[in-house]
Amino acid sequence: MDRRTPDRRFAPLPVLSFLAASLTSAGVLAASPGNDPAALARIRDAAMQSDYAWERTADMTDLIGPRLSGSRGAAAAVTQVAEAMRKLGAKVSLQPVKVPHWVRGVETGELVDYAGRPEGITQRVVLTALGGSGATPDTGLVAPVLVLKHFDELKARASEVKGKIVLFDVPFDQHMAERGLAGSAYGQGSAYRRDGPRLAAELGAVAALVRSVGGAAYRLPHTGSSGLADGARIPAAAVSAEDAMLMARLARRGPLSMRLVLTPRTLPDADSYNVIADLPGTDKADEIVIVSGHLDSWDLATGAHDDAVGVASAMAVLETLKRLDYRPRRTIRMIAWMNEENGTRGARGYLAAEQGNVEKHFGAIESDNGAGRPFGMRTSVGPQAMKLFTPLQAALQPLGAGVIQRQDALQTGDLSGLERAGVPSFAPLIDTSSYFDYHHTPADTLDKVDPDHLRRHVAVMTATAWFLANLEQPIGRAVVPER
């Protein structure tokens, strides 16, 4: 069966459309059907019969491509999403935000000297600049390489760092990822990408390299943000896992030197926007349920899993409810965030604008872990509210997505500020065992997205957004533990 063929285990869309039209003409849907089990089931089934999210993901990735903040691709994505939401009849606004504008340049690495090197032989290193990296001279720099395994070793060998290219050779723990702990594995590895270059710079390193943070050792570099700042912005890059291992082996044989060329530029901040589209509520229209993903992506690929699918799924929440003519009590607000990848300026701008209205935000959903198969939702609601979600779990169980997993804080990128302000967060609970194979690499393209999994995402997100928008009982405020 074509992967894009809707799952026929669920009611055919024409029947649903006819039913919705019949009920509307009879006046039944003039008021919200609320969280009646039949309404939740219709939402689930309608989502499973549509490829709207797939089509929007294809539009964003195939027609636009990369969407790094400040780029033409990011600007085109703002226009594309806003126009699609206006076509649905949503109330659309563009929220201005100033974003970083970092531009990748030439990026090459070459091992030019090492013990046992045959005359005339050098070896190419596959690498890519990290966001915020400084630049080498146009002709590059040549320096000895110091290979380190962890931060404690950096401290122990601090006197050796000055004048060196420091490589943090820290493997991504794929075993953790395959056992449902991909986020933890990524957190462990990304600490070296975020803090390693900065710490090396403070000790006098001329450049910093990190082993790519991700699985699938296919000699792919994984980019991402560094923690570098003006005043100590040394050249910094991620090298493929294979090349990091090669360099570690050569360093054990004796001194190792490398020529590194990185020519990125940090341009003045650029004008951009969050795209906000509201499906207005009925009797509780001043209360808000957010459903969201982030619009920007890294520039090595087309950002399909990270995070075109998240934005497209959020858009599909509104499309599904509009198609059914279901009208929520609370306003459901779709947000396509700008600048999650290298600054979270969009999220911070929204929080600043809504500071006086945070109490009216009932709950917030963000999808930013790709489009693996969903098993339910993670949430930071209080323990006492968990029993309220039984009807939602029952509606999603036919999809195998009835798990509601509670944490004290989700700390998702764009919602973390709102969560700290007390807004309970929600995020799809999904299979991420292969997500970091593609994450921030040249391989994050549309062909890696399973359309059936994407439909399930839309079903889970739409049912959850609707459920929150119509709950009678309060779910409390998030209480994020202090670090």
Phi, psi and omega per residue, in radians:
M1 nan 2.389 3.051
D2 -0.982 2.297 -3.094
R3 -1.058 -0.388 -3.127
R4 -1.513 -0.066 -3.135
T5 -1.287 2.159 3.140
P6 -0.999 2.615 -3.133
D7 -1.230 1.999 -3.054
R8 -1.413 0.076 3.039
R9 -1.234 -0.271 -3.104
F10 -1.821 2.781 -3.020
A11 -0.990 2.360 -3.134
P12 -1.025 2.480 -3.096
L13 -1.024 -0.723 3.126
P14 -0.980 -0.635 3.113
V15 -1.128 -0.773 3.129
L16 -1.088 -0.776 -3.129
S17 -1.079 -0.746 3.120
F18 -1.097 -0.740 -3.133
L19 -1.106 -0.788 -3.137
A20 -1.079 -0.756 -3.138
A21 -1.103 -0.725 -3.139
S22 -1.109 -0.777 -3.119
L23 -1.161 -0.694 3.133
T24 -1.077 -0.779 -3.120
S25 -1.134 -0.471 3.122
A26 -1.477 -0.087 3.111
G27 1.509 0.056 -3.067
V28 -1.172 -0.612 -3.073
L29 -1.645 0.182 3.083
A30 -1.051 -0.606 3.003
A31 -1.866 2.749 -3.128
S32 -1.073 2.365 3.049
P33 -1.280 -0.060 3.063
G34 1.097 -2.702 -3.076
N35 -1.694 0.613 3.008
D36 -1.033 2.383 -3.134
P37 -0.935 -0.613 3.132
A38 -1.168 -0.641 3.120
A39 -1.177 -0.740 3.107
L40 -1.101 -0.671 3.118
A41 -1.162 -0.697 3.123
R42 -1.121 -0.701 3.101
I43 -1.066 -0.850 3.119
R44 -0.988 -0.848 -3.070
D45 -1.195 -0.671 3.120
A46 -1.128 -0.704 3.107
A47 -1.103 -0.655 -3.108
M48 -1.298 -0.169 -3.129
Q49 -1.845 0.227 -3.067
S50 -2.241 2.519 3.024
D51 -1.904 0.449 -3.138
Y52 -1.004 -0.794 -3.117
A53 -1.140 -0.703 3.094
W54 -1.056 -0.765 -3.118
E55 -1.124 -0.702 3.122
R56 -1.216 -0.618 3.077
T57 -1.126 -0.735 3.104
A58 -1.104 -0.725 3.098
D59 -1.006 -0.799 -3.051
M60 -1.240 -0.735 -3.049
T61 -1.468 -0.752 -3.074
D62 -1.401 -0.660 -3.067
L63 -1.527 -0.513 -3.108
I64 -1.888 -0.964 -3.114
G65 1.627 -2.466 -3.093
P66 -1.072 2.630 -3.027
R67 -2.478 0.847 3.131
L68 -1.159 2.474 -3.096
S69 -0.880 2.361 3.133
G70 1.566 -0.189 -3.079
S71 -1.518 2.921 3.046
R72 -1.126 -0.591 3.109
G73 -1.089 -0.725 3.110
A74 -1.112 -0.735 3.124
A75 -1.130 -0.707 3.122
A76 -1.133 -0.612 3.133
A77 -1.179 -0.666 3.065
V78 -0.992 -0.865 -3.125
T79 -1.104 -0.776 -3.078
Q80 -1.086 -0.821 -3.107
V81 -1.194 -0.732 3.131
A82 -1.059 -0.751 -3.140
E83 -1.140 -0.698 3.130
A84 -1.127 -0.662 3.140
M85 -1.269 -0.619 3.066
R86 -1.139 -0.654 3.125
K87 -1.063 -0.559 3.087
L88 -1.309 -0.253 -3.087
G89 1.603 0.199 3.109
A90 -1.277 2.780 3.065
K91 -1.499 1.882 -2.964
V92 -1.853 2.391 3.007
S93 -2.425 2.609 3.081
L94 -1.893 2.084 -3.095
Q95 -1.693 1.982 -3.071
P96 -1.107 2.514 3.082
V97 -2.675 2.395 3.039
K98 -1.506 2.270 -3.042
V99 -2.180 2.697 3.033
P100 -1.088 2.620 3.104
H101 -2.286 1.583 -3.132
W102 -1.885 2.305 -3.036
V103 -2.108 2.199 3.113
R104 -1.253 2.506 3.102
G105 -2.096 -2.507 3.064
V106 -1.225 2.480 3.129
E107 -2.570 1.885 3.128
T108 -2.451 2.641 3.061
G109 -2.416 2.522 -3.094
E110 -2.595 2.246 3.073
L111 -1.459 1.995 -2.961
V112 -1.853 -0.262 3.103
D113 -2.717 2.387 3.106
Y114 -2.917 2.798 -3.103
A115 -1.083 2.269 3.121
G116 1.479 0.129 -3.119
R117 -1.204 2.166 3.064
P118 -1.134 2.602 -3.141
E119 -0.970 2.278 3.084
G120 1.440 0.013 -3.100
I121 -1.720 2.294 2.913
T122 -2.279 2.879 -3.124
Q123 -2.250 2.281 3.113
R124 -1.282 2.470 3.055
V125 -1.972 2.246 3.106
V126 -1.458 2.073 -3.074
L127 -2.606 2.938 3.061
T128 -2.602 2.497 -3.106
A129 -1.133 2.523 3.026
L130 -1.486 2.591 3.106
G131 -0.984 2.314 -3.120
G132 1.515 0.009 3.132
S133 -1.031 2.546 2.927
G134 -1.405 -3.102 -3.059
A135 -2.033 2.601 2.933
T136 -1.455 2.992 2.889
P137 -0.998 2.736 -3.115
D138 -0.980 -0.549 3.134
T139 -1.508 -0.046 3.103
G140 1.585 -3.095 3.054
L141 -2.352 2.652 3.078
V142 -2.106 2.242 -3.100
A143 -2.700 2.768 3.037
P144 -1.161 2.641 3.137
V145 -1.838 2.307 3.047
L146 -1.947 1.982 -3.095
V147 -1.638 2.196 -3.112
L148 -2.189 2.620 -3.091
K149 -1.747 -0.405 -3.095
H150 -2.890 2.991 -3.091
F151 -1.127 -0.598 3.110
D152 -1.071 -0.651 3.105
E153 -1.200 -0.599 3.058
L154 -1.033 -0.778 3.120
K155 -1.122 -0.764 -3.081
A156 -1.150 -0.517 -3.071
R157 -1.973 0.468 -3.078
A158 -0.963 -0.618 -3.093
S159 -1.203 -0.273 -3.114
E160 -1.625 -0.112 -2.948
V161 -1.330 -0.640 -3.000
K162 -0.989 2.266 3.102
G163 1.419 0.033 -3.091
K164 -1.781 2.797 2.838
I165 -1.620 2.016 -3.098
V166 -1.618 2.229 3.053
L167 -1.954 2.118 3.011
F168 -1.605 1.827 -3.099
D169 -1.682 1.422 -3.063
V170 -2.043 1.933 -3.086
P171 -1.184 2.538 2.966
F172 -1.310 2.323 -3.075
D173 -1.503 1.524 -3.108
Q174 -1.165 -0.490 3.096
H175 -1.065 -0.722 3.066
M176 -1.079 -0.795 -3.111
A177 -1.041 -0.700 -3.100
E178 -1.287 -0.188 -3.141
R179 -1.968 0.477 3.027
G180 1.484 0.219 -3.101
L181 -2.099 0.648 -3.110
A182 -1.071 -0.691 3.132
G183 -1.072 -0.722 3.109
S184 -1.164 -0.719 3.103
A185 -1.076 -0.733 3.133
Y186 -1.162 -0.706 3.122
G187 -1.051 -0.728 3.120
Q188 -1.089 -0.802 -3.101
G189 -1.272 -0.723 -3.051
S190 -1.216 -0.297 3.053
A191 -1.055 -0.621 3.123
Y192 -1.298 -0.599 3.073
R193 -1.197 -0.687 -3.094
R194 -1.309 -0.865 -2.969
D195 -1.763 -0.425 -3.075
G196 -1.004 -0.920 -3.140
P197 -1.038 -0.684 3.138
R198 -1.124 -0.811 -3.121
L199 -1.148 -0.664 3.095
A200 -1.139 -0.708 3.123
A201 -1.071 -0.720 -3.128
E202 -1.108 -0.417 -3.140
L203 -1.703 0.089 3.031
G204 1.692 0.231 3.076
A205 -1.118 2.568 3.099
V206 -1.543 -0.288 3.084
A207 -2.889 2.849 3.132
A208 -2.386 2.455 3.070
L209 -2.181 2.600 3.031
V210 -2.268 2.532 3.007
R211 -1.175 2.373 -3.065
S212 -0.957 2.425 -3.090
V213 -1.638 1.625 3.133
G214 2.934 2.933 -3.141
G215 -1.571 -2.793 3.080
A216 0.950 1.427 -3.090
A217 -1.327 1.333 3.116
Y218 -1.971 0.576 -3.141
R219 0.954 0.734 3.071
L220 -1.809 2.308 3.003
P221 -1.457 2.496 3.118
H222 -1.942 1.970 3.125
T223 -1.410 -2.994 -3.130
G224 2.680 3.052 -3.087
S225 -1.363 2.531 2.948
S226 -1.793 2.948 3.092
G227 -1.676 0.352 -3.111
L228 -1.231 2.576 3.135
A229 -2.390 2.848 3.115
D230 -0.958 2.452 -3.093
G231 1.800 -0.446 3.109
A232 -2.601 0.831 -3.053
R233 -1.672 1.330 -3.141
I234 -1.366 2.801 3.038
P235 -1.055 2.384 -3.102
A236 -2.527 2.401 -3.085
A237 -2.581 2.751 2.977
A238 -1.740 2.345 3.078
V239 -1.877 2.675 3.113
S240 -1.068 2.713 3.135
A241 -1.011 -0.725 -3.115
E242 -1.093 -0.709 -3.116
D243 -1.289 -0.586 3.051
A244 -1.085 -0.746 3.119
M245 -1.151 -0.699 3.081
L246 -1.035 -0.817 -3.109
M247 -1.121 -0.652 3.103
A248 -1.131 -0.711 3.124
R249 -1.145 -0.767 3.138
L250 -1.137 -0.652 3.140
A251 -1.126 -0.519 3.095
R252 -1.229 -0.395 3.113
R253 -1.382 -0.466 -3.097
G254 2.766 -2.950 -3.117
P255 -1.000 2.496 -3.096
L256 -2.292 2.290 3.105
S257 -2.177 2.670 -3.032
M258 -2.432 2.508 2.926
R259 -1.753 2.204 -3.096
L260 -2.150 2.256 3.051
V261 -2.145 2.008 3.046
L262 -2.360 2.177 -3.095
T263 -2.243 0.831 3.079
P264 -1.257 2.856 3.092
R265 -2.289 2.476 3.008
T266 -1.816 1.914 -3.095
L267 -1.613 2.936 3.066
P268 -1.002 2.614 3.104
D269 -0.906 2.546 -3.082
A270 -1.933 2.769 3.063
D271 -1.452 2.325 3.050
S272 -2.633 -2.920 -3.014
Y273 -2.638 2.569 2.729
N274 -1.422 2.430 3.014
V275 -1.688 2.129 -3.111
I276 -2.080 2.218 3.133
A277 -2.305 2.093 -3.076
D278 -1.805 2.355 2.877
L279 -1.784 1.737 -2.956
P280 -1.081 2.506 3.086
G281 -1.384 3.057 -3.139
T282 -1.664 -1.576 -3.053
D283 -1.504 -0.162 3.091
K284 -2.186 0.726 -3.005
A285 -1.104 -0.396 -3.133
D286 -1.378 -0.164 3.084
E287 -1.686 2.548 -2.926
I288 -2.197 2.368 2.946
V289 -2.037 2.066 -3.131
I290 -1.554 2.451 2.941
V291 -2.310 2.273 -2.875
S292 -2.728 2.922 2.967
G293 -2.706 3.044 -3.131
H294 -1.885 2.453 -2.953
L295 -1.457 -0.546 -3.103
D296 -1.370 2.792 3.068
S297 -2.560 2.855 2.983
W298 -1.213 2.929 -2.888
D299 -1.763 0.067 -3.116
L300 -1.408 -0.436 -3.123
A301 -2.472 -2.650 -3.061
T302 -1.871 0.166 3.024
G303 1.019 0.764 -3.093
A304 -1.204 -1.019 3.107
H305 -1.269 -0.532 -3.050
D306 -2.225 1.486 0.155
D307 -2.538 0.702 3.095
A308 -0.998 -0.688 -3.130
V309 -1.133 -0.565 3.113
G310 -1.180 -0.800 3.097
V311 -1.112 -0.799 -3.109
A312 -1.088 -0.679 3.101
S313 -1.136 -0.707 3.104
A314 -1.136 -0.707 3.073
M315 -1.076 -0.690 -3.096
A316 -1.200 -0.394 3.038
V317 -1.032 -0.861 -3.135
L318 -1.166 -0.699 -3.126
E319 -1.101 -0.728 -3.129
T320 -1.098 -0.801 -3.111
L321 -1.216 -0.624 3.086
K322 -1.151 -0.677 -3.137
R323 -1.123 -0.651 3.116
L324 -1.452 -0.162 -3.027
D325 1.013 0.720 3.061
Y326 -1.635 2.257 -3.039
R327 -2.027 1.966 -3.057
P328 -1.282 2.715 3.067
R329 -1.247 -0.798 3.067
R330 -1.628 2.722 3.091
T331 -1.233 2.270 3.016
I332 -1.712 2.095 -3.031
R333 -1.935 2.000 3.021
M334 -1.481 2.226 3.069
I335 -2.170 2.198 2.948
A336 -1.762 1.774 -3.035
W337 -1.273 2.526 3.031
M338 -1.845 2.415 2.971
N339 1.338 0.597 3.023
E340 -1.176 -0.625 -2.961
E341 -1.206 -0.676 -3.051
N342 -2.405 0.855 3.053
G343 2.808 -0.433 -3.073
T344 0.874 0.620 3.133
R345 -1.162 -0.620 3.141
G346 -1.111 -0.798 -3.140
A347 -1.123 -0.731 -3.132
R348 -1.192 -0.625 3.094
G349 -1.143 -0.720 3.116
Y350 -1.115 -0.789 -3.130
L351 -1.074 -0.723 3.117
A352 -1.094 -0.728 -3.135
A353 -1.199 -0.525 -3.064
E354 -1.806 0.221 -3.052
Q355 -0.936 -0.691 -3.136
G356 -1.427 -0.041 -3.074
N357 -2.138 0.230 -3.062
V358 -1.082 -0.637 -3.117
E359 -1.094 -0.369 3.138
K360 -1.499 -0.075 3.084
H361 -1.520 1.907 -3.013
F362 -1.326 -0.665 3.141
G363 -2.978 2.824 -3.086
A364 -2.497 2.305 -3.138
I365 -1.969 2.378 2.986
E366 -2.361 2.374 3.037
S367 -1.902 1.943 -3.121
D368 -2.610 0.700 3.046
N369 -2.324 0.530 3.125
G370 1.414 -2.977 -3.058
A371 -2.110 0.760 2.949
G372 -1.175 2.988 -3.108
R373 -1.095 2.263 3.114
P374 -1.491 2.519 3.104
F375 -2.022 0.015 -3.128
G376 2.600 -2.487 -3.092
M377 -2.346 2.549 2.879
R378 -1.724 2.615 -3.110
T379 -2.695 2.714 3.076
S380 -1.954 0.467 3.023
V381 -1.153 2.795 3.097
G382 -1.162 2.721 -3.107
P383 -0.988 -0.603 -3.072
Q384 -1.184 -0.347 -3.096
A385 -1.535 -0.189 -3.026
M386 -1.051 -0.605 -3.111
K387 -1.148 -0.342 -3.122
L388 -1.209 -0.345 -2.983
F389 -1.586 0.114 -3.134
T390 -0.992 -0.771 3.118
P391 -1.103 -0.650 3.104
L392 -1.145 -0.754 3.110
Q393 -1.049 -0.724 3.139
A394 -1.105 -0.678 -3.130
A395 -1.197 -0.568 -3.081
L396 -1.586 -0.187 -3.087
Q397 -1.046 -0.653 3.099
P398 -1.031 -0.345 3.073
L399 -1.582 -0.042 -2.995
G400 1.225 0.512 -3.040
A401 -2.225 0.623 -3.063
G402 -1.647 0.211 -3.121
V403 -1.476 2.261 2.973
I404 -2.022 1.982 -3.043
Q405 -1.931 2.129 -3.082
R406 -1.708 2.431 2.989
Q407 -2.316 2.721 3.108
D408 -1.109 -0.610 3.121
A409 -2.670 2.307 3.083
L410 -1.461 -0.628 3.136
Q411 0.944 0.722 3.025
T412 -1.204 2.629 -2.971
G413 -0.860 -1.039 -3.025
D414 -1.431 -0.348 -3.097
L415 -1.724 -0.071 -3.013
S416 -1.092 -0.644 3.113
G417 -1.167 -0.781 3.082
L418 -1.084 -0.677 -3.139
E419 -1.125 -0.766 3.090
R420 -1.090 -0.485 3.098
A421 -1.431 -0.014 3.039
G422 1.934 -0.042 -3.111
V423 -1.442 2.085 3.119
P424 -1.071 2.359 -3.137
S425 -1.753 2.685 3.065
F426 -2.392 2.523 3.065
A427 -2.615 2.456 3.114
P428 -0.977 2.357 3.058
L429 -1.572 1.877 -2.935
I430 -2.312 2.879 3.055
D431 -1.325 1.928 3.138
T432 -1.935 0.326 -3.051
S433 -1.073 -0.498 3.115
S434 -1.963 0.043 -3.065
Y435 -1.027 -0.738 -3.078
F436 -1.419 0.080 2.910
D437 -1.192 -0.608 -3.019
Y438 -1.879 -0.428 -3.007
H439 -0.879 2.114 3.067
H440 1.098 0.455 3.140
T441 -2.061 2.991 3.032
P442 -1.158 -0.119 -3.082
A443 -1.649 0.021 -3.098
D444 -1.436 1.386 -3.041
T445 -2.221 2.928 -2.987
L446 -0.997 -0.627 -3.078
D447 -1.090 -0.293 3.126
K448 -1.452 -0.121 -3.096
V449 -1.604 2.232 3.073
D450 -1.542 2.019 -3.083
P451 -1.038 -0.592 3.117
D452 -1.165 -0.749 3.075
H453 -1.066 -0.663 -3.140
L454 -1.149 -0.716 3.070
R455 -1.052 -0.706 3.115
R456 -1.116 -0.654 3.052
H457 -0.994 -0.859 -3.112
V458 -1.076 -0.732 3.128
A459 -1.061 -0.794 -3.129
V460 -1.152 -0.785 -3.102
M461 -1.214 -0.688 -3.126
T462 -1.202 -0.795 3.123
A463 -1.075 -0.697 -3.141
T464 -1.195 -0.787 3.126
A465 -1.064 -0.780 3.111
W466 -1.096 -0.770 -3.121
F467 -1.037 -0.807 3.127
L468 -1.129 -0.685 -3.089
A469 -1.198 -0.255 -3.070
N470 -2.126 0.067 3.127
L471 -1.099 2.374 3.061
E472 -1.371 -0.705 -3.036
Q473 -1.524 2.574 3.042
P474 -1.235 2.617 3.105
I475 -1.842 0.104 3.102
G476 1.389 -3.112 -3.138
R477 -1.914 2.621 3.084
A478 -1.211 2.485 3.078
V479 -2.184 1.728 -3.058
V480 -1.481 2.144 3.129
P481 -1.085 2.519 3.092
E482 -1.245 2.481 3.141
R483 -1.356 nan nan
